[in-house]
Amino acid sequence: MRSFYLIVGLCCLILTSNSAHAKNIVHIQIDDLRTEIGAYNTNHVIHTPNIDKLAKKGVTFDRAYAQQALCNPSRASYMTGRYPDTTKVWNLIDNWRVKHQLWTSLPGMFLQNGMKSLGSGKTYHDTVQNGVWNALFEYDSFRSWSPESLPYRNPGWTQGIDFLGCPETRWGGNVTVAWCERELGDMSDVLTVDHAIDLLNGAVTNGTADTPFYLAVGLHKPHMPWIAKPEHFAMYDLNDIEVAKQKTLNGTDIPEIAFRDCDSPSPYEPLEDDDAKIARRAYYAAVTGMDEELGRFLRALEASGVAEDTAIVLHGDHGWQLGERGMWAKNTNWEAAVRVPLIITAPWIEGIEGTRSDELAELVDIMPTMAELAGIDVPTKHLGDRMDPIEGKSLVKSLTGQRVKDAAFSQYPRKPKDMSEPWKSNGVGHDEPETFLYMGYSIRVDEWRYTEWYPWDQDNLVARFDDGVYARELYDWRGIESATMDYDIVENLNVAEHAENAEVTEQLHDLLLAQ
């Protein structure tokens, strides 16, 4: 099997010689990370000294958005440069490669341009396939990765590391119990960083990259279970932790289908404050533990001698809600679920250190952005890429203050069991798209967020736009400074049916359908 990987990998590497003057790219992907970190100047600052230090070296995007607030569809989107309605991946069980054999992936783009493509940890969301497919194509295998990264290693999934020493944190646990203090911290991220450092050192000789490289580092925390060292938990005194101010949908005029059942008893009954504080502390500690491991990798990069020729792109795969409007998960189109940290450094671009961008960035833009930073071509040569071209836009101009985009788009499907309570048992994570009932499409512009919910065509796997809107949401963002945004003060009142907003609602409806 190893020889098979080597042969195919070598074939990939001779496709082109565009790598002669290419820059290196480090791609740091973090699971379930809110923007509630020091670099974003929010009220409830989580200790992330290494992310904050990185932000001082590059550009922090105040408004960056995932295309769907769920691991698999978000990663399928940004790892291919296409929106979820194009990838046809909206759940946790579908594999984008099964649906699109001829596409070039983000890591494969670097292989196609003669660079090394290396990865460690959670990059793609692994989907369980059977038989030969699983053996040959796990984590997209040789289509995405150089031989040095095969077989692909993601300790959190492939080795079950998450649960060692913390057996009580099995996946089904409520947020109030799905956490654990462990002296060694989260071993999945420890082992991921160990392997990433090994890959980095293997790609560099005497301070020079033998071949320009792309290196993806996928950190699993703060994905549940929330595991961290005791000292990370000790940083957060339960008495000092604040809970969400808007704890339910009461008085919000928000349609119930926008909510997904989670650890709150209902959209109208929140967790007890003491339980909410315990959950928030565990999330904060897990973020701090992840940041510690990130720092270990960043120090290794500095020591390698290639940092000045390496761009770093750090982002979350989506956000996470900590009790706002009763939500304890991702799984919505609200700001806290779809907004992500995004930090980009590029040492050869002058004047960007420690700056901010108000660009309406999308994770689907990551692929063309990396291509431009590296100095290589986006995929256009292969049949699959010509049929379904990359849909993101490069954000490189945004690094120097230019505006590239006017809107960001997100979406989320629903499958309510009982339309009298559309919030209840409406998740789709392990359901086939042929069983979905609704799709919610959301657009974020400078002053508004607007969302429409449409019935779902189960035969053609598209929204039934001609059937009309089932429910709509409009949230007023006027006068709110994005750089100091507080999730407690936004999107707590749906003003879609307010007469004075009829014109803006119509305009945003047209923009949403034009997408």
C-alpha positions in Angstrom: 0.0 0.0 0.0 2.8 2.4 0.8 4.4 1.9 -2.6 1.0 2.7 -4.1 0.9 6.0 -2.3 4.4 6.8 -3.4 3.8 6.2 -7.0 0.6 8.2 -7.2 2.2 11.0 -5.1 5.1 11.3 -7.5 2.7 11.5 -10.4 0.9 14.4 -8.7 4.2 16.2 -8.1 5.3 16.3 -11.8 2.1 18.0 -13.0 3.7 21.4 -13.2 6.8 23.4 -12.2 5.1 26.5 -10.9 6.6 26.1 -7.5 10.1 27.5 -8.4 9.4 30.8 -6.6 6.3 29.9 -4.6 5.9 30.9 -1.0 5.1 28.5 1.8 1.6 28.4 3.3 0.7 27.2 6.8 -3.0 26.6 7.2 -4.3 26.5 10.8 -7.8 25.2 11.2 -9.5 25.3 14.6 -12.7 23.5 15.4 -15.7 25.3 17.0 -13.8 28.5 17.7 -15.7 31.7 18.6 -14.2 35.1 18.1 -14.3 35.6 21.8 -10.5 35.8 22.1 -8.1 38.6 22.9 -7.4 39.5 19.2 -11.1 40.4 18.8 -11.3 42.7 21.8 -14.5 41.2 23.1 -15.9 41.7 26.6 -15.4 38.1 27.8 -11.8 37.6 26.8 -10.5 34.1 26.6 -6.8 33.6 27.2 -5.2 33.0 23.8 -1.8 34.7 24.0 -0.4 32.8 20.9 -3.3 33.7 18.6 -3.1 37.2 19.9 0.6 37.4 19.2 0.0 36.0 15.7 -2.6 38.7 15.1 0.0 41.4 15.7 2.0 40.1 12.8 -0.8 40.2 10.2 -4.4 41.2 9.5 -7.3 40.3 11.7 -10.6 40.0 9.8 -13.4 41.3 12.0 -16.2 39.9 9.8 -15.3 36.4 8.4 -18.0 33.8 8.0 -18.4 30.0 7.5 -20.8 28.9 4.8 -22.4 26.4 7.1 -22.1 26.0 10.9 -21.3 22.3 10.9 -17.9 20.7 10.6 -18.3 18.5 7.5 -20.1 20.9 5.2 -18.0 23.9 6.3 -14.7 22.0 5.6 -16.0 20.5 2.4 -16.7 24.1 1.3 -13.5 25.8 2.2 -11.3 22.8 1.2 -12.8 22.9 -2.3 -13.5 26.7 -2.7 -17.2 26.1 -3.3 -20.5 26.8 -1.5 -22.4 23.9 0.1 -25.1 24.0 -2.5 -22.4 23.2 -5.0 -20.5 20.6 -3.0 -23.9 19.0 -2.1 -22.6 18.4 1.4 -24.8 19.6 4.2 -24.5 16.9 6.8 -21.8 14.9 8.7 -22.0 11.7 6.6 -21.5 12.7 3.0 -18.1 12.8 1.4 -17.6 15.6 -1.2 -15.0 13.5 -3.1 -17.6 10.7 -3.7 -19.8 13.3 -5.3 -17.1 15.2 -7.3 -14.4 12.9 -8.5 -12.8 15.4 -10.8 -12.4 18.4 -8.5 -9.1 19.7 -7.3 -9.0 20.2 -3.6 -7.3 23.0 -1.7 -4.3 20.8 -0.7 -4.4 19.2 -4.2 -4.0 22.6 -5.7 -0.5 22.8 -4.2 0.3 19.3 -5.5 -0.9 20.4 -8.9 1.5 23.3 -8.8 4.6 21.1 -7.9 4.6 22.0 -4.2 4.5 19.6 -1.2 1.1 19.2 0.5 1.4 18.2 4.1 -1.2 17.9 6.8 -1.8 16.8 10.4 -4.9 16.6 12.5 -8.5 17.6 11.7 -8.5 19.2 8.2 -11.2 17.4 6.3 -14.0 16.1 8.5 -13.5 12.3 8.1 -16.7 10.6 6.9 -16.9 6.9 7.3 -16.8 5.0 4.0 -16.7 1.3 3.5 -14.4 -1.2 1.8 -11.8 -0.1 -0.8 -12.9 3.6 -0.7 -12.0 4.0 3.0 -8.7 2.2 2.6 -7.5 4.3 -0.4 -9.2 7.6 0.0 -9.4 8.5 3.7 -8.9 12.3 4.2 -8.8 12.4 0.3 -5.5 10.6 0.5 -3.1 11.0 -2.5 -5.5 13.4 -4.2 -4.7 16.0 -1.5 -1.5 15.0 0.3 2.2 14.3 -0.5 3.6 10.8 0.3 5.1 12.2 3.5 1.6 12.8 4.9 0.3 9.3 4.0 -1.4 7.5 5.5 -3.0 10.6 6.9 -2.9 11.1 10.7 -5.7 12.7 12.7 -5.2 11.5 16.3 -8.5 12.8 17.6 -10.5 10.6 15.3 -8.4 7.7 14.1 -7.0 6.8 17.6 -9.9 7.8 19.9 -7.4 9.9 21.9 -10.1 12.3 23.1 -11.5 9.9 25.6 -8.2 8.6 27.2 -8.4 9.5 30.9 -11.8 11.1 30.5 -14.2 8.3 29.9 -17.1 10.3 31.3 -16.9 12.7 28.3 -18.5 10.5 25.7 -20.0 12.3 22.8 -23.6 12.2 24.0 -22.9 14.2 27.2 -24.7 17.4 28.1 -22.5 20.6 27.9 -22.5 20.7 31.7 -20.7 17.3 31.9 -18.8 16.9 28.6 -15.6 18.3 30.0 -12.5 17.0 31.8 -9.4 18.2 33.6 -6.4 16.2 32.4 -2.8 16.8 33.4 -1.5 16.2 29.9 -4.3 18.3 28.3 -6.0 17.3 25.1 -3.8 14.6 23.6 -5.4 14.9 20.2 -3.9 18.4 19.7 -0.7 17.4 21.4 -0.1 14.6 18.9 -1.4 16.7 16.0 1.2 19.4 16.8 3.9 16.7 17.3 3.3 15.3 13.9 3.0 18.8 12.3 6.4 19.8 13.7 7.9 16.5 12.3 6.4 17.3 8.9 7.7 20.9 9.0 11.2 19.8 10.0 11.2 17.1 7.3 10.4 19.8 4.7 13.2 22.1 5.8 17.0 21.7 5.5 19.4 24.2 7.0 16.7 26.9 7.1 15.4 26.4 3.6 12.4 24.5 2.3 13.7 21.9 -0.1 10.4 22.4 -2.1 7.9 25.1 -1.2 5.1 23.6 0.9 1.6 23.8 2.1 1.2 22.6 5.7 -2.3 22.2 7.2 -2.6 21.9 11.0 -6.0 20.9 12.2 -6.6 21.6 15.9 -9.5 19.7 17.4 -10.3 21.8 20.5 -12.5 23.5 21.5 -14.7 20.8 20.0 -16.5 18.8 22.6 -15.5 17.1 24.9 -13.8 20.1 26.5 -10.5 18.7 27.8 -7.7 20.9 29.2 -5.1 21.0 31.9 -6.1 21.9 35.5 -4.2 25.2 35.2 -6.3 26.2 32.2 -9.5 25.6 34.1 -8.0 27.5 37.0 -7.7 30.6 34.9 -11.4 31.0 34.9 -13.2 31.6 38.2 -16.8 30.4 38.0 -17.8 33.5 40.1 -16.4 35.8 37.4 -18.0 34.1 34.4 -21.0 35.8 32.9 -23.9 34.0 31.3 -25.8 35.1 28.2 -28.1 38.1 28.6 -30.7 36.9 26.1 -31.1 33.3 27.2 -34.3 32.3 25.2 -36.4 33.2 22.2 -38.9 34.9 24.5 -39.7 38.4 23.1 -37.5 38.1 20.1 -40.0 37.4 17.3 -37.5 34.8 15.9 -39.1 31.9 14.1 -38.7 28.6 15.9 -37.2 26.9 12.9 -34.1 29.1 13.3 -33.4 27.3 16.6 -32.0 23.7 16.9 -32.8 21.6 19.9 -29.7 21.3 22.1 -29.0 21.3 25.8 -31.5 23.9 26.8 -34.8 22.3 27.7 -36.5 24.4 25.0 -36.1 27.8 23.2 -38.1 29.3 26.0 -36.4 27.6 29.0 -32.7 28.1 29.5 -30.1 26.1 31.3 -29.7 27.1 34.9 -27.1 29.8 35.4 -24.8 27.6 37.4 -24.8 25.0 34.7 -24.2 27.6 32.0 -21.2 28.9 33.9 -19.7 25.4 34.2 -20.1 24.9 30.5 -18.6 28.3 29.6 -15.6 27.7 31.8 -15.0 24.3 30.2 -15.1 25.9 26.7 -12.8 28.7 27.7 -10.3 26.2 29.2 -10.4 24.1 26.1 -9.6 27.1 23.9 -6.7 28.1 26.1 -5.3 24.6 26.0 -5.5 24.6 22.2 -3.8 27.9 22.1 -0.9 26.5 24.1 -0.4 23.8 21.6 -0.6 26.3 18.7 2.1 28.3 20.4 4.4 25.2 20.4 3.9 24.8 16.6 4.4 28.5 15.9 7.7 28.5 17.9 8.9 25.5 15.8 8.0 27.4 12.6 10.1 30.4 13.8 13.0 28.1 14.7 12.9 26.4 11.3 14.3 29.4 9.4 11.5 29.6 6.8 9.0 31.9 8.7 9.8 34.9 6.6 8.9 33.0 3.4 5.7 31.5 4.9 2.2 32.9 5.0 0.0 31.8 7.9 -3.8 31.6 7.5 -5.6 30.8 10.8 -9.4 30.4 11.1 -12.2 28.5 12.7 -14.3 26.1 10.8 -17.4 27.8 12.3 -18.4 29.5 15.5 -20.1 28.2 18.6 -23.0 29.4 20.8 -22.7 29.5 24.6 -26.3 30.0 25.6 -27.2 33.0 23.4 -30.9 32.7 22.7 -30.8 29.3 24.4 -28.4 27.8 21.9 -25.5 25.5 23.0 -23.9 24.4 19.8 -23.3 25.6 16.2 -26.1 24.5 13.9 -27.7 27.9 13.2 -27.4 30.9 10.8 -26.9 33.4 13.7 -23.7 35.4 14.0 -22.2 33.5 16.9 -22.5 30.3 14.9 -21.2 31.4 11.5 -18.7 34.1 12.4 -15.2 32.9 12.7 -11.7 34.2 13.6 -9.6 34.8 10.5 -6.0 36.0 10.7 -3.6 36.2 7.8 0.1 36.9 7.9 2.4 37.4 4.9 5.8 38.8 5.9 6.6 40.0 2.4 3.6 42.3 2.3 4.6 45.6 3.9 2.5 47.5 6.4 0.0 44.9 7.4 1.3 44.0 10.8 -1.3 44.4 13.5 -4.0 45.8 11.2 -7.7 44.9 10.9 -10.0 44.4 8.0 -13.8 45.0 7.9 -14.1 42.9 4.7 -17.1 40.6 4.6 -14.9 37.6 4.1 -16.1 34.0 3.6 -14.2 30.8 4.3 -14.9 29.9 0.7 -12.4 32.6 -0.1 -9.5 30.8 1.6 -8.5 28.7 -1.4 -8.0 31.5 -4.0 -6.4 33.6 -1.3 -3.8 31.0 -0.5 -3.2 30.5 -4.2 -2.4 34.2 -4.7 -0.3 34.4 -1.5 1.8 31.4 -2.7 2.1 32.7 -6.2 0.4 29.7 -7.9 -2.6 29.2 -10.1 -6.1 28.3 -8.9 -7.4 25.0 -10.5 -8.8 25.6 -14.0 -7.1 22.9 -16.1 -9.1 19.9 -15.1 -12.5 19.0 -16.4 -14.2 19.0 -13.0 -12.8 22.5 -12.2 -13.9 23.9 -15.5 -17.4 22.5 -15.0 -17.7 23.7 -11.3 -15.2 26.6 -11.0 -13.9 28.0 -7.7 -16.6 30.2 -6.2 -14.5 32.1 -3.6 -12.6 35.4 -4.2 -9.0 36.1 -3.2 -8.8 38.3 -0.1 -5.2 39.4 -0.7 -6.3 43.0 -1.7 -8.2 43.1 1.6 -4.8 42.8 3.4 -3.9 46.3 2.3 -7.3 47.8 3.0 -9.1 47.4 -0.3 -12.7 46.1 -0.2 -13.4 42.9 -2.3 -16.9 41.8 -1.2 -20.2 43.3 -0.2 -21.9 40.3 1.3 -21.3 36.9 3.0 -23.6 33.9 2.7 -24.4 31.0 5.0 -27.0 28.3 5.2 -28.4 25.5 7.3 -30.9 22.7 6.7 -33.7 21.5 9.0 -35.8 18.4 9.4 -38.5 19.0 12.0 -40.4 16.0 13.2 -43.4 18.0 14.2 -44.2 21.4 12.5 -46.1 22.5 15.5 -42.7 22.6 17.3 -40.3 23.1 14.4 -37.4 23.7 16.8 -37.6 20.2 18.3 -35.7 17.2 16.9 -34.9 19.1 13.7 -31.2 18.2 13.3 -29.8 16.8 10.1 -26.3 15.8 11.0 -26.7 12.1 10.2 -29.6 12.3 7.8 -29.6 12.0 4.1 -30.4 15.2 2.1 -33.3 13.4 0.5 -35.0 13.7 3.9 -34.4 17.4 4.6 -37.6 19.5 4.9 -36.2 23.1 4.9 -33.1 25.1 4.0 -32.4 28.4 5.6 -30.3 30.9 3.6 -28.6 33.9 5.3 -26.9 37.0 3.9 -24.7 39.3 6.0 -24.1 42.8 4.7 -22.7 45.9 6.4 -25.8 46.9 8.4 -28.1 43.8 8.4 -28.3 40.0 8.6 -31.3 38.6 6.6 -32.4 34.9 6.5 -35.1 33.1 4.6 -36.3 29.6 5.1 -37.6 27.6 2.1 -39.2 24.2 1.6 -36.7 21.6 0.3 -37.0 19.6 -2.9 -36.1 16.1 -1.8 -35.8 14.8 -5.3 -33.6 17.4 -6.8 -31.8 18.5 -3.6 -32.5 22.2 -4.1 -34.7 24.7 -2.2 -38.2 25.2 -3.6 -37.9 28.9 -4.1 -41.1 29.1 -6.1 -43.1 27.8 -3.1 -42.4 31.0 -1.2 -40.7 31.8 2.1 -41.7 29.7 5.1 -40.1 32.1 7.6 -37.8 35.1 7.5 -35.4 36.9 9.9 -33.9 40.4 9.8 -31.4 41.7 12.3 -30.3 45.3 12.6 -26.5 45.8 12.8 -26.5 49.5 12.3 -24.3 51.3 14.8 -22.6 48.2 16.1 -18.8 48.3 15.8 -17.7 44.9 14.4 -14.2 45.0 16.1 -15.8 45.2 19.6 -18.8 43.1 18.8 -20.6 41.5 21.8 -22.8 38.5 21.0 -25.1 39.5 23.9 -26.3 42.7 22.2 -26.9 41.5 18.6 -29.6 39.5 16.8 -32.0 39.4 19.7 -34.9 41.0 17.8 -36.3 39.9 14.5 -37.5 43.0 12.6 -38.4 41.4 9.3 -42.1 42.2 9.7 -41.6 45.8 10.8 -43.2 48.0 8.2 -40.3 50.4 8.1 -38.0 47.6 7.0 -40.0 46.5 4.0 -37.7 48.1 1.4 -34.5 46.7 2.9 -36.1 43.3 3.3 -37.0 43.2 -0.4 -33.5 44.3 -1.4 -31.9 41.6 0.7 -34.3 39.0 -0.6 -33.2 39.9 -4.1 -29.5 39.7 -3.2 -30.1 36.3 -1.5 -31.8 34.8 -4.5 -29.2 36.2 -6.9 -26.6 34.2 -5.0 
